[in-house]
Amino acid sequence: MTDRIKRDFYARDKEEQAEFLKMTWCNTCMKEDLGMTNPQEYEIQGKIFIDGKCKKCNDVVTTEMAFDDEE
Ligand SMILES: [Zn+2]
């Protein structure tokens, strides 16, 4: 079971948003940085992901956010 916690992507500052929308990897196009639209941010087991749609092919692209988080 995975708990998916919804987060607010638009709560980030504008520059950060722009960066995440640009820095993508699309498995369908096999290309990076094509960009995404319709971002949805969520958290699973302490990891944060952003789902969006590839600007080129409209498939789902997922970005995992990396943190240097030491607990
Ligand atoms: Zn694509």
N, CA, C, O and the ligand as a Tripos MOL2 file, in Angstrom:
@<TRIPOS>MOLECULE
protein
  285   283    72     0     0
PROTEIN
NO_CHARGES

@<TRIPOS>ATOM
      1 N           0.8370   -1.2070    0.0000 N.3       1 MET1
      2 CA          0.0000    0.0000    0.0000 C.3       1 MET1
      3 C           0.8730    1.2590    0.0000 C.2       1 MET1
      4 O           1.8070    1.3870    0.7920 O.2       1 MET1
      5 N           0.5650    2.1250   -0.8530 N.am      2 THR2
      6 CA          1.2920    3.3930   -0.8500 C.3       2 THR2
      7 C           0.3250    4.5420   -0.6240 C.2       2 THR2
      8 O          -0.7270    4.6430   -1.2550 O.2       2 THR2
      9 N           0.7170    5.3850    0.2820 N.am      3 ASP3
     10 CA         -0.0670    6.5800    0.5270 C.3       3 ASP3
     11 C           0.4410    7.6930   -0.3530 C.2       3 ASP3
     12 O           1.6120    8.0690   -0.3030 O.2       3 ASP3
     13 N          -0.4370    8.2000   -1.1380 N.am      4 ARG4
     14 CA         -0.0620    9.2900   -2.0150 C.3       4 ARG4
     15 C          -0.6330   10.5750   -1.4480 C.2       4 ARG4
     16 O          -1.8460   10.7760   -1.3970 O.2       4 ARG4
     17 N           0.2800   11.4410   -1.0210 N.am      5 ILE5
     18 CA         -0.1550   12.6960   -0.4180 C.3       5 ILE5
     19 C          -0.0430   13.8080   -1.4370 C.2       5 ILE5
     20 O           1.0170   14.0510   -2.0140 O.2       5 ILE5
     21 N          -1.1370   14.4620   -1.6380 N.am      6 LYS6
     22 CA         -1.1540   15.5390   -2.6160 C.3       6 LYS6
     23 C          -0.4250   16.7690   -2.0880 C.2       6 LYS6
     24 O          -0.5700   17.1320   -0.9210 O.2       6 LYS6
     25 N           0.3510   17.4000   -2.9450 N.am      7 ARG7
     26 CA          1.0340   18.6370   -2.5750 C.3       7 ARG7
     27 C           0.7260   19.7140   -3.6080 C.2       7 ARG7
     28 O           0.2760   19.4370   -4.7200 O.2       7 ARG7
     29 N           0.9830   20.9440   -3.1990 N.am      8 ASP8
     30 CA          0.6450   22.0450   -4.0990 C.3       8 ASP8
     31 C           1.8730   22.5470   -4.8590 C.2       8 ASP8
     32 O           2.7050   23.2800   -4.3250 O.2       8 ASP8
     33 N           1.9570   22.1350   -6.0980 N.am      9 PHE9
     34 CA          3.0930   22.5410   -6.9350 C.3       9 PHE9
     35 C           3.1780   24.0620   -7.0510 C.2       9 PHE9
     36 O           4.2690   24.6310   -7.0700 O.2       9 PHE9
     37 N           2.0470   24.6950   -7.1260 N.am     10 TYR10
     38 CA          2.0100   26.1350   -7.3470 C.3      10 TYR10
     39 C           2.3600   26.9510   -6.1050 C.2      10 TYR10
     40 O           2.4330   28.1790   -6.1440 O.2      10 TYR10
     41 N           2.5760   26.2250   -4.9870 N.am     11 ALA11
     42 CA          3.0480   26.9130   -3.7870 C.3      11 ALA11
     43 C           4.5430   27.2100   -3.8700 C.2      11 ALA11
     44 O           5.0740   27.9960   -3.0840 O.2      11 ALA11
     45 N           5.2070   26.5830   -4.8160 N.am     12 ARG12
     46 CA          6.6420   26.8480   -5.0170 C.3      12 ARG12
     47 C           6.8350   28.2060   -5.6860 C.2      12 ARG12
     48 O           5.9180   28.7590   -6.2920 O.2      12 ARG12
     49 N           8.0460   28.7230   -5.5590 N.am     13 ASP13
     50 CA          8.2040   30.0040   -6.2240 C.3      13 ASP13
     51 C           8.3660   29.8320   -7.7390 C.2      13 ASP13
     52 O           8.7370   28.7690   -8.2360 O.2      13 ASP13
     53 N           8.0790   30.8950   -8.4240 N.am     14 LYS14
     54 CA          7.9340   30.8700   -9.8870 C.3      14 LYS14
     55 C           9.1570   30.3020  -10.6000 C.2      14 LYS14
     56 O           9.0370   29.5410  -11.5610 O.2      14 LYS14
     57 N          10.3250   30.6830  -10.1170 N.am     15 GLU15
     58 CA         11.5500   30.2040  -10.7560 C.3      15 GLU15
     59 C          11.6890   28.7030  -10.6230 C.2      15 GLU15
     60 O          12.0980   28.0100  -11.5550 O.2      15 GLU15
     61 N          11.3430   28.2200   -9.4510 N.am     16 GLU16
     62 CA         11.4190   26.7940   -9.1960 C.3      16 GLU16
     63 C          10.4190   26.0440  -10.0790 C.2      16 GLU16
     64 O          10.7390   25.0080  -10.6630 O.2      16 GLU16
     65 N           9.2390   26.5740  -10.1620 N.am     17 GLN17
     66 CA          8.2170   25.9640  -11.0180 C.3      17 GLN17
     67 C           8.7130   25.8630  -12.4540 C.2      17 GLN17
     68 O           8.6150   24.8120  -13.0880 O.2      17 GLN17
     69 N           9.2410   26.9600  -12.9510 N.am     18 ALA18
     70 CA          9.7110   26.9980  -14.3330 C.3      18 ALA18
     71 C          10.7930   25.9600  -14.5770 C.2      18 ALA18
     72 O          10.8410   25.3230  -15.6290 O.2      18 ALA18
     73 N          11.6620   25.8010  -13.5840 N.am     19 GLU19
     74 CA         12.7460   24.8480  -13.7180 C.3      19 GLU19
     75 C          12.2280   23.4170  -13.7990 C.2      19 GLU19
     76 O          12.6670   22.6320  -14.6390 O.2      19 GLU19
     77 N          11.2910   23.0910  -12.9160 N.am     20 PHE20
     78 CA         10.7520   21.7330  -12.9080 C.3      20 PHE20
     79 C           9.9400   21.4360  -14.1600 C.2      20 PHE20
     80 O           9.9040   20.3000  -14.6330 O.2      20 PHE20
     81 N           9.3050   22.4410  -14.6820 N.am     21 LEU21
     82 CA          8.5050   22.2370  -15.8890 C.3      21 LEU21
     83 C           9.3840   22.0320  -17.1150 C.2      21 LEU21
     84 O           8.9520   21.5040  -18.1390 O.2      21 LEU21
     85 N          10.6190   22.4640  -16.9770 N.am     22 LYS22
     86 CA         11.5550   22.3750  -18.0960 C.3      22 LYS22
     87 C          12.4030   21.1060  -18.0090 C.2      22 LYS22
     88 O          12.6730   20.4500  -19.0150 O.2      22 LYS22
     89 N          12.8170   20.7770  -16.7810 N.am     23 MET23
     90 CA         13.7130   19.6400  -16.6000 C.3      23 MET23
     91 C          12.9500   18.3280  -16.5010 C.2      23 MET23
     92 O          12.5540   17.9120  -15.4120 O.2      23 MET23
     93 N          12.7490   17.6860  -17.6270 N.am     24 THR24
     94 CA         11.9700   16.4510  -17.6520 C.3      24 THR24
     95 C          12.7270   15.3640  -18.4000 C.2      24 THR24
     96 O          13.6700   15.6270  -19.1450 O.2      24 THR24
     97 N          12.2870   14.1530  -18.1780 N.am     25 TRP25
     98 CA         12.7490   13.0410  -18.9970 C.3      25 TRP25
     99 C          11.5140   12.3090  -19.4860 C.2      25 TRP25
    100 O          10.7040   11.8520  -18.6810 O.2      25 TRP25
    101 N          11.3630   12.1940  -20.7920 N.am     26 CYS26
    102 CA         10.2080   11.4930  -21.3370 C.3      26 CYS26
    103 C          10.6180   10.1130  -21.8390 C.2      26 CYS26
    104 O          11.4880    9.9840  -22.7000 O.2      26 CYS26
    105 N           9.9740    9.0850  -21.2870 N.am     27 ASN27
    106 CA         10.2660    7.7050  -21.6730 C.3      27 ASN27
    107 C           9.7710    7.3650  -23.0630 C.2      27 ASN27
    108 O          10.2790    6.4470  -23.7060 O.2      27 ASN27
    109 N           8.7990    8.0920  -23.5150 N.am     28 THR28
    110 CA          8.2400    7.8320  -24.8320 C.3      28 THR28
    111 C           9.1050    8.4600  -25.9240 C.2      28 THR28
    112 O           9.4290    7.8180  -26.9230 O.2      28 THR28
    113 N           9.4660    9.7020  -25.7200 N.am     29 CYS29
    114 CA         10.3260   10.4060  -26.6900 C.3      29 CYS29
    115 C          11.7920   10.0070  -26.5290 C.2      29 CYS29
    116 O          12.6000   10.1970  -27.4380 O.2      29 CYS29
    117 N          12.1320    9.4410  -25.3380 N.am     30 MET30
    118 CA         13.5190    9.1380  -25.0100 C.3      30 MET30
    119 C          14.3890   10.3900  -25.1060 C.2      30 MET30
    120 O          15.5090   10.3640  -25.6170 O.2      30 MET30
    121 N          13.8430   11.4560  -24.6070 N.am     31 LYS31
    122 CA         14.5750   12.7170  -24.6340 C.3      31 LYS31
    123 C          14.3800   13.4740  -23.3360 C.2      31 LYS31
    124 O          13.3530   13.3520  -22.6680 O.2      31 LYS31
    125 N          15.3820   14.2520  -22.9970 N.am     32 GLU32
    126 CA         15.2520   15.0520  -21.7880 C.3      32 GLU32
    127 C          14.8970   16.4930  -22.1340 C.2      32 GLU32
    128 O          15.0740   16.9700  -23.2550 O.2      32 GLU32
    129 N          14.3900   17.1460  -21.1130 N.am     33 ASP33
    130 CA         14.1160   18.5870  -21.1930 C.3      33 ASP33
    131 C          13.1770   19.0060  -22.3180 C.2      33 ASP33
    132 O          13.3530   20.0600  -22.9310 O.2      33 ASP33
    133 N          12.1870   18.1740  -22.5770 N.am     34 LEU34
    134 CA         11.1740   18.5630  -23.5610 C.3      34 LEU34
    135 C          10.1330   19.4710  -22.9170 C.2      34 LEU34
    136 O           9.4250   20.2230  -23.5880 O.2      34 LEU34
    137 N          10.0690   19.3750  -21.6130 N.am     35 GLY35
    138 CA          9.1070   20.1920  -20.8770 C.3      35 GLY35
    139 C           7.8140   19.4550  -20.6180 C.2      35 GLY35
    140 O           7.4750   18.5050  -21.3240 O.2      35 GLY35
    141 N           7.0970   19.8920  -19.6060 N.am     36 MET36
    142 CA          5.8090   19.2810  -19.2850 C.3      36 MET36
    143 C           4.7700   20.3490  -18.9780 C.2      36 MET36
    144 O           5.0880   21.4940  -18.6560 O.2      36 MET36
    145 N           3.5300   19.9320  -19.0900 N.am     37 THR37
    146 CA          2.4260   20.8060  -18.7140 C.3      37 THR37
    147 C           1.5960   20.0810  -17.6630 C.2      37 THR37
    148 O           1.8040   18.8950  -17.4060 O.2      37 THR37
    149 N           0.6700   20.7900  -17.0660 N.am     38 ASN38
    150 CA         -0.2520   20.1930  -16.1050 C.3      38 ASN38
    151 C           0.4270   19.4560  -14.9490 C.2      38 ASN38
    152 O           0.1300   18.2860  -14.7040 O.2      38 ASN38
    153 N           1.3230   20.1200  -14.2470 N.am     39 PRO39
    154 CA          2.0560   19.4580  -13.1730 C.3      39 PRO39
    155 C           1.1920   19.1010  -11.9640 C.2      39 PRO39
    156 O           0.3540   19.8890  -11.5260 O.2      39 PRO39
    157 N           1.4120   17.9180  -11.4440 N.am     40 GLN40
    158 CA          0.7390   17.4680  -10.2170 C.3      40 GLN40
    159 C           1.8120   16.9850   -9.2620 C.2      40 GLN40
    160 O           2.5500   16.0440   -9.5540 O.2      40 GLN40
    161 N           1.8850   17.6310   -8.1380 N.am     41 GLU41
    162 CA          2.9150   17.2410   -7.1820 C.3      41 GLU41
    163 C           2.3260   16.3690   -6.0880 C.2      41 GLU41
    164 O           1.2320   16.6280   -5.5860 O.2      41 GLU41
    165 N           3.0700   15.3300   -5.7250 N.am     42 TYR42
    166 CA          2.6010   14.4590   -4.6480 C.3      42 TYR42
    167 C           3.7880   13.8030   -3.9530 C.2      42 TYR42
    168 O           4.9260   13.8570   -4.4200 O.2      42 TYR42
    169 N           3.4810   13.1890   -2.8340 N.am     43 GLU43
    170 CA          4.5200   12.5870   -2.0140 C.3      43 GLU43
    171 C           4.1610   11.1390   -1.7260 C.2      43 GLU43
    172 O           3.0270   10.8280   -1.3630 O.2      43 GLU43
    173 N           5.1370   10.2610   -1.8920 N.am     44 ILE44
    174 CA          4.9540    8.8670   -1.5180 C.3      44 ILE44
    175 C           6.1180    8.4530   -0.6320 C.2      44 ILE44
    176 O           7.2790    8.5270   -1.0340 O.2      44 ILE44
    177 N           5.7940    8.0230    0.5600 N.am     45 GLN45
    178 CA          6.7960    7.5530    1.5210 C.3      45 GLN45
    179 C           7.9900    8.4890    1.6230 C.2      45 GLN45
    180 O           9.1420    8.0560    1.5750 O.2      45 GLN45
    181 N           7.7060    9.7530    1.7620 N.am     46 GLY46
    182 CA          8.7590   10.7370    1.9820 C.3      46 GLY46
    183 C           9.4520   11.2230    0.7220 C.2      46 GLY46
    184 O          10.2910   12.1220    0.7730 O.2      46 GLY46
    185 N           9.0970   10.6230   -0.4170 N.am     47 LYS47
    186 CA          9.6770   11.0850   -1.6710 C.3      47 LYS47
    187 C           8.6720   11.9460   -2.4230 C.2      47 LYS47
    188 O           7.4690   11.6840   -2.4300 O.2      47 LYS47
    189 N           9.2050   12.9700   -3.0480 N.am     48 ILE48
    190 CA          8.3230   13.8920   -3.7450 C.3      48 ILE48
    191 C           8.4590   13.7240   -5.2540 C.2      48 ILE48
    192 O           9.5630   13.6740   -5.7960 O.2      48 ILE48
    193 N           7.3170   13.6400   -5.9090 N.am     49 PHE49
    194 CA          7.2850   13.4490   -7.3520 C.3      49 PHE49
    195 C           6.4310   14.5310   -7.9970 C.2      49 PHE49
    196 O           5.5280   15.0960   -7.3780 O.2      49 PHE49
    197 N           6.7400   14.7980   -9.2400 N.am     50 ILE50
    198 CA          5.8800   15.6670  -10.0230 C.3      50 ILE50
    199 C           5.5080   14.9450  -11.3110 C.2      50 ILE50
    200 O           6.3690   14.5520  -12.0970 O.2      50 ILE50
    201 N           4.2310   14.7840  -11.5010 N.am     51 ASP51
    202 CA          3.7090   14.2040  -12.7390 C.3      51 ASP51
    203 C           3.2770   15.3280  -13.6640 C.2      51 ASP51
    204 O           2.7270   16.3370  -13.2220 O.2      51 ASP51
    205 N           3.5300   15.1450  -14.9330 N.am     52 GLY52
    206 CA          3.0440   16.1340  -15.8770 C.3      52 GLY52
    207 C           2.8620   15.4790  -17.2340 C.2      52 GLY52
    208 O           3.0480   14.2720  -17.3850 O.2      52 GLY52
    209 N           2.5030   16.2750  -18.2020 N.am     53 LYS53
    210 CA          2.3500   15.7560  -19.5550 C.3      53 LYS53
    211 C           3.4750   16.2780  -20.4290 C.2      53 LYS53
    212 O           3.7720   17.4730  -20.4350 O.2      53 LYS53
    213 N           4.0970   15.3690  -21.1650 N.am     54 CYS54
    214 CA          5.1530   15.7580  -22.0860 C.3      54 CYS54
    215 C           4.5970   16.7410  -23.1180 C.2      54 CYS54
    216 O           3.5470   16.5210  -23.7220 O.2      54 CYS54
    217 N           5.3410   17.8250  -23.2930 N.am     55 LYS55
    218 CA          4.8680   18.8360  -24.2330 C.3      55 LYS55
    219 C           4.8500   18.3270  -25.6630 C.2      55 LYS55
    220 O           4.1080   18.8320  -26.5050 O.2      55 LYS55
    221 N           5.6710   17.3270  -25.9290 N.am     56 LYS56
    222 CA          5.7760   16.8410  -27.2980 C.3      56 LYS56
    223 C           4.7550   15.7500  -27.6110 C.2      56 LYS56
    224 O           4.0400   15.8310  -28.6100 O.2      56 LYS56
    225 N           4.6880   14.7200  -26.7470 N.am     57 CYS57
    226 CA          3.8500   13.5620  -27.0820 C.3      57 CYS57
    227 C           2.6250   13.4260  -26.1750 C.2      57 CYS57
    228 O           1.7680   12.5740  -26.4120 O.2      57 CYS57
    229 N           2.5430   14.2710  -25.1310 N.am     58 ASN58
    230 CA          1.3860   14.2470  -24.2410 C.3      58 ASN58
    231 C           1.3210   13.0410  -23.3150 C.2      58 ASN58
    232 O           0.3310   12.8640  -22.6060 O.2      58 ASN58
    233 N           2.3480   12.2190  -23.3080 N.am     59 ASP59
    234 CA          2.4040   11.1230  -22.3560 C.3      59 ASP59
    235 C           2.7900   11.6450  -20.9750 C.2      59 ASP59
    236 O           3.2850   12.7630  -20.8240 O.2      59 ASP59
    237 N           2.5520   10.8140  -19.9900 N.am     60 VAL60
    238 CA          2.8890   11.2230  -18.6220 C.3      60 VAL60
    239 C           4.3940   11.1710  -18.3980 C.2      60 VAL60
    240 O           5.0460   10.1730  -18.7030 O.2      60 VAL60
    241 N           4.9260   12.2400  -17.8690 N.am     61 VAL61
    242 CA          6.3180   12.2250  -17.4310 C.3      61 VAL61
    243 C           6.3480   12.4420  -15.9230 C.2      61 VAL61
    244 O           5.5750   13.2350  -15.3850 O.2      61 VAL61
    245 N           7.2320   11.7440  -15.2590 N.am     62 THR62
    246 CA          7.3500   11.8710  -13.8110 C.3      62 THR62
    247 C           8.7530   12.3270  -13.4430 C.2      62 THR62
    248 O           9.7470   11.7700  -13.9100 O.2      62 THR62
    249 N           8.8160   13.3230  -12.6210 N.am     63 THR63
    250 CA         10.0920   13.7980  -12.1090 C.3      63 THR63
    251 C          10.1530   13.4980  -10.6280 C.2      63 THR63
    252 O           9.2410   13.8480   -9.8790 O.2      63 THR63
    253 N          11.2150   12.8570  -10.2070 N.am     64 GLU64
    254 CA         11.4090   12.6530   -8.7820 C.3      64 GLU64
    255 C          12.3360   13.7330   -8.2760 C.2      64 GLU64
    256 O          13.3880   13.9920   -8.8590 O.2      64 GLU64
    257 N          11.9400   14.3520   -7.2000 N.am     65 MET65
    258 CA         12.7630   15.4170   -6.6510 C.3      65 MET65
    259 C          13.7570   14.8450   -5.6800 C.2      65 MET65
    260 O          13.4040   14.1000   -4.7660 O.2      65 MET65
    261 N          14.9980   15.2010   -5.8860 N.am     66 ALA66
    262 CA         16.0540   14.6890   -5.0160 C.3      66 ALA66
    263 C          16.3640   15.6960   -3.9190 C.2      66 ALA66
    264 O          16.5060   16.8950   -4.1600 O.2      66 ALA66
    265 N          16.4620   15.1810   -2.7390 N.am     67 PHE67
    266 CA         16.8300   16.0150   -1.6000 C.3      67 PHE67
    267 C          18.0220   15.4130   -0.8680 C.2      67 PHE67
    268 O          18.2100   14.1970   -0.8420 O.2      67 PHE67
    269 N          18.8030   16.2740   -0.2900 N.am     68 ASP68
    270 CA         19.8220   15.7840    0.6270 C.3      68 ASP68
    271 C          19.2420   15.9010    2.0210 C.2      68 ASP68
    272 O          19.5550   16.8140    2.7850 O.2      68 ASP68
    273 N          18.4080   14.9630    2.3130 N.am     69 ASP69
    274 CA         17.6740   15.0310    3.5600 C.3      69 ASP69
    275 C          18.2250   14.0060    4.5490 C.2      69 ASP69
    276 O          18.1350   12.7980    4.3290 O.2      69 ASP69
    277 N          18.7780   14.4960    5.6070 N.am     70 GLU70
    278 CA         19.2630   13.5730    6.6150 C.3      70 GLU70
    279 C          18.3960   13.6470    7.8490 C.2      70 GLU70
    280 O          18.2400   14.7000    8.4670 O.2      70 GLU70
    281 N          17.8420   12.5170    8.1880 N.am     71 GLU71
    282 CA         16.9750   12.5180    9.3500 C.3      71 GLU71
    283 C          17.5920   11.7580   10.4920 C.2      71 GLU71
    284 O          16.9920   11.6560   11.5610 O.2      71 GLU71
    285 ZN          7.3150   12.7380  -24.8890 Zn       72 ZN72
@<TRIPOS>BOND
     1     1     2 1
     2     2     3 1
     3     3     4 2
     4     3     5 am
     5     5     6 1
     6     6     7 1
     7     7     8 2
     8     7     9 am
     9     9    10 1
    10    10    11 1
    11    11    12 2
    12    11    13 am
    13    13    14 1
    14    14    15 1
    15    15    16 2
    16    15    17 am
    17    17    18 1
    18    18    19 1
    19    19    20 2
    20    19    21 am
    21    21    22 1
    22    22    23 1
    23    23    24 2
    24    23    25 am
    25    25    26 1
    26    26    27 1
    27    27    28 2
    28    27    29 am
    29    29    30 1
    30    30    31 1
    31    31    32 2
    32    31    33 am
    33    33    34 1
    34    34    35 1
    35    35    36 2
    36    35    37 am
    37    37    38 1
    38    38    39 1
    39    39    40 2
    40    39    41 am
    41    41    42 1
    42    42    43 1
    43    43    44 2
    44    43    45 am
    45    45    46 1
    46    46    47 1
    47    47    48 2
    48    47    49 am
    49    49    50 1
    50    50    51 1
    51    51    52 2
    52    51    53 am
    53    53    54 1
    54    54    55 1
    55    55    56 2
    56    55    57 am
    57    57    58 1
    58    58    59 1
    59    59    60 2
    60    59    61 am
    61    61    62 1
    62    62    63 1
    63    63    64 2
    64    63    65 am
    65    65    66 1
    66    66    67 1
    67    67    68 2
    68    67    69 am
    69    69    70 1
    70    70    71 1
    71    71    72 2
    72    71    73 am
    73    73    74 1
    74    74    75 1
    75    75    76 2
    76    75    77 am
    77    77    78 1
    78    78    79 1
    79    79    80 2
    80    79    81 am
    81    81    82 1
    82    82    83 1
    83    83    84 2
    84    83    85 am
    85    85    86 1
    86    86    87 1
    87    87    88 2
    88    87    89 am
    89    89    90 1
    90    90    91 1
    91    91    92 2
    92    91    93 am
    93    93    94 1
    94    94    95 1
    95    95    96 2
    96    95    97 am
    97    97    98 1
    98    98    99 1
    99    99   100 2
   100    99   101 am
   101   101   102 1
   102   102   103 1
   103   103   104 2
   104   103   105 am
   105   105   106 1
   106   106   107 1
   107   107   108 2
   108   107   109 am
   109   109   110 1
   110   110   111 1
   111   111   112 2
   112   111   113 am
   113   113   114 1
   114   114   115 1
   115   115   116 2
   116   115   117 am
   117   117   118 1
   118   118   119 1
   119   119   120 2
   120   119   121 am
   121   121   122 1
   122   122   123 1
   123   123   124 2
   124   123   125 am
   125   125   126 1
   126   126   127 1
   127   127   128 2
   128   127   129 am
   129   129   130 1
   130   130   131 1
   131   131   132 2
   132   131   133 am
   133   133   134 1
   134   134   135 1
   135   135   136 2
   136   135   137 am
   137   137   138 1
   138   138   139 1
   139   139   140 2
   140   139   141 am
   141   141   142 1
   142   142   143 1
   143   143   144 2
   144   143   145 am
   145   145   146 1
   146   146   147 1
   147   147   148 2
   148   147   149 am
   149   149   150 1
   150   150   151 1
   151   151   152 2
   152   151   153 am
   153   153   154 1
   154   154   155 1
   155   155   156 2
   156   155   157 am
   157   157   158 1
   158   158   159 1
   159   159   160 2
   160   159   161 am
   161   161   162 1
   162   162   163 1
   163   163   164 2
   164   163   165 am
   165   165   166 1
   166   166   167 1
   167   167   168 2
   168   167   169 am
   169   169   170 1
   170   170   171 1
   171   171   172 2
   172   171   173 am
   173   173   174 1
   174   174   175 1
   175   175   176 2
   176   175   177 am
   177   177   178 1
   178   178   179 1
   179   179   180 2
   180   179   181 am
   181   181   182 1
   182   182   183 1
   183   183   184 2
   184   183   185 am
   185   185   186 1
   186   186   187 1
   187   187   188 2
   188   187   189 am
   189   189   190 1
   190   190   191 1
   191   191   192 2
   192   191   193 am
   193   193   194 1
   194   194   195 1
   195   195   196 2
   196   195   197 am
   197   197   198 1
   198   198   199 1
   199   199   200 2
   200   199   201 am
   201   201   202 1
   202   202   203 1
   203   203   204 2
   204   203   205 am
   205   205   206 1
   206   206   207 1
   207   207   208 2
   208   207   209 am
   209   209   210 1
   210   210   211 1
   211   211   212 2
   212   211   213 am
   213   213   214 1
   214   214   215 1
   215   215   216 2
   216   215   217 am
   217   217   218 1
   218   218   219 1
   219   219   220 2
   220   219   221 am
   221   221   222 1
   222   222   223 1
   223   223   224 2
   224   223   225 am
   225   225   226 1
   226   226   227 1
   227   227   228 2
   228   227   229 am
   229   229   230 1
   230   230   231 1
   231   231   232 2
   232   231   233 am
   233   233   234 1
   234   234   235 1
   235   235   236 2
   236   235   237 am
   237   237   238 1
   238   238   239 1
   239   239   240 2
   240   239   241 am
   241   241   242 1
   242   242   243 1
   243   243   244 2
   244   243   245 am
   245   245   246 1
   246   246   247 1
   247   247   248 2
   248   247   249 am
   249   249   250 1
   250   250   251 1
   251   251   252 2
   252   251   253 am
   253   253   254 1
   254   254   255 1
   255   255   256 2
   256   255   257 am
   257   257   258 1
   258   258   259 1
   259   259   260 2
   260   259   261 am
   261   261   262 1
   262   262   263 1
   263   263   264 2
   264   263   265 am
   265   265   266 1
   266   266   267 1
   267   267   268 2
   268   267   269 am
   269   269   270 1
   270   270   271 1
   271   271   272 2
   272   271   273 am
   273   273   274 1
   274   274   275 1
   275   275   276 2
   276   275   277 am
   277   277   278 1
   278   278   279 1
   279   279   280 2
   280   279   281 am
   281   281   282 1
   282   282   283 1
   283   283   284 2
@<TRIPOS>SUBSTRUCTURE
     1 MET1         2 RESIDUE 1 A MET
     2 THR2         6 RESIDUE 1 A THR
     3 ASP3        10 RESIDUE 1 A ASP
     4 ARG4        14 RESIDUE 1 A ARG
     5 ILE5        18 RESIDUE 1 A ILE
     6 LYS6        22 RESIDUE 1 A LYS
     7 ARG7        26 RESIDUE 1 A ARG
     8 ASP8        30 RESIDUE 1 A ASP
     9 PHE9        34 RESIDUE 1 A PHE
    10 TYR10       38 RESIDUE 1 A TYR
    11 ALA11       42 RESIDUE 1 A ALA
    12 ARG12       46 RESIDUE 1 A ARG
    13 ASP13       50 RESIDUE 1 A ASP
    14 LYS14       54 RESIDUE 1 A LYS
    15 GLU15       58 RESIDUE 1 A GLU
    16 GLU16       62 RESIDUE 1 A GLU
    17 GLN17       66 RESIDUE 1 A GLN
    18 ALA18       70 RESIDUE 1 A ALA
    19 GLU19       74 RESIDUE 1 A GLU
    20 PHE20       78 RESIDUE 1 A PHE
    21 LEU21       82 RESIDUE 1 A LEU
    22 LYS22       86 RESIDUE 1 A LYS
    23 MET23       90 RESIDUE 1 A MET
    24 THR24       94 RESIDUE 1 A THR
    25 TRP25       98 RESIDUE 1 A TRP
    26 CYS26      102 RESIDUE 1 A CYS
    27 ASN27      106 RESIDUE 1 A ASN
    28 THR28      110 RESIDUE 1 A THR
    29 CYS29      114 RESIDUE 1 A CYS
    30 MET30      118 RESIDUE 1 A MET
    31 LYS31      122 RESIDUE 1 A LYS
    32 GLU32      126 RESIDUE 1 A GLU
    33 ASP33      130 RESIDUE 1 A ASP
    34 LEU34      134 RESIDUE 1 A LEU
    35 GLY35      138 RESIDUE 1 A GLY
    36 MET36      142 RESIDUE 1 A MET
    37 THR37      146 RESIDUE 1 A THR
    38 ASN38      150 RESIDUE 1 A ASN
    39 PRO39      154 RESIDUE 1 A PRO
    40 GLN40      158 RESIDUE 1 A GLN
    41 GLU41      162 RESIDUE 1 A GLU
    42 TYR42      166 RESIDUE 1 A TYR
    43 GLU43      170 RESIDUE 1 A GLU
    44 ILE44      174 RESIDUE 1 A ILE
    45 GLN45      178 RESIDUE 1 A GLN
    46 GLY46      182 RESIDUE 1 A GLY
    47 LYS47      186 RESIDUE 1 A LYS
    48 ILE48      190 RESIDUE 1 A ILE
    49 PHE49      194 RESIDUE 1 A PHE
    50 ILE50      198 RESIDUE 1 A ILE
    51 ASP51      202 RESIDUE 1 A ASP
    52 GLY52      206 RESIDUE 1 A GLY
    53 LYS53      210 RESIDUE 1 A LYS
    54 CYS54      214 RESIDUE 1 A CYS
    55 LYS55      218 RESIDUE 1 A LYS
    56 LYS56      222 RESIDUE 1 A LYS
    57 CYS57      226 RESIDUE 1 A CYS
    58 ASN58      230 RESIDUE 1 A ASN
    59 ASP59      234 RESIDUE 1 A ASP
    60 VAL60      238 RESIDUE 1 A VAL
    61 VAL61      242 RESIDUE 1 A VAL
    62 THR62      246 RESIDUE 1 A THR
    63 THR63      250 RESIDUE 1 A THR
    64 GLU64      254 RESIDUE 1 A GLU
    65 MET65      258 RESIDUE 1 A MET
    66 ALA66      262 RESIDUE 1 A ALA
    67 PHE67      266 RESIDUE 1 A PHE
    68 ASP68      270 RESIDUE 1 A ASP
    69 ASP69      274 RESIDUE 1 A ASP
    70 GLU70      278 RESIDUE 1 A GLU
    71 GLU71      282 RESIDUE 1 A GLU
    72 ZN72       285 GROUP 0 **** ****
